Amino acid sequence: MRLYAQTPARRNRQVLGDVIALVLVAAAVKFALVVREAIMMLVEPGRKVENSGDDLAAELDNAGDAASDVPLVGDLLKRPLQSAADASTGFGDAGQSLQDAVSQIATLTTTALIVIPVIFVLLLWLPRRLRWIRRSGDLRRLVDAPGGADLLALRALTGPPGDLAGLQAPPGGLVDAWRRGDRQVIADLSGVALRRAGLRP
């Protein structure tokens, strides 16, 4: 299996196309990661709310414990402080929820910014590359098959006439020589078909 053409012009185009595809994929990944970092900066307010809520709840719990030591009214003082501590825990939970939501948005956005461009690049680039690889393998097998050179010569005759300009036509023309089975003409024509596909005869 041949991955690249043997003729320099086509091989250079294939390598350039592969490099462009890789650069586009790398750029999409890099851009997606930069966007993720920007979105994740929004986590900081949620972290601060969570920390503040947890700290406030701890302080109110401590104050409630201290208030419970006051004779006669300790339990009365502890109840509102405990309720305030429970409410402060809700602030901490809200901060954690905000962080989770931002993290999910960052993950979904990053995934979309990577997957969509990569699929787009693959749909434009990969089918052409795979088609050429398959076709070059088919042509190589055809060269080795009995009568394969005749079929390649016919392919050259039915292709763009400009490709035949460099061939020396025998008396009666190339088509007539191909019909007669002229081995040199068939070899020259099959070489044209192979070169057209980027392969050397």
DAMO-V453627 format. One line per field, one symbol per residue. ss: DSSP state (2 for helix, 1 for strand, 0 for the rest). burial: # if it has 9 or more other C-alpha atoms within 8 Angstrom, else .. A space follows every 50 residues. Layout:
ss=???
burial=???
This chain:
ss=00000002222222222222222222222222222222220022222222 22222222222222222000000222222222222222222222222222 22222222222222222222222222222222222222222222000222 22222222002222000000000222222200222222222222220000 0
burial=....###..##..##.##..#..##..##.###.##..##.###.##### ####.######.###.##.....##.###.##.################. .##.###.###.##..##..##..###.#...#..##.#..##....### #######.....##.........#..##...#..###########..##. .
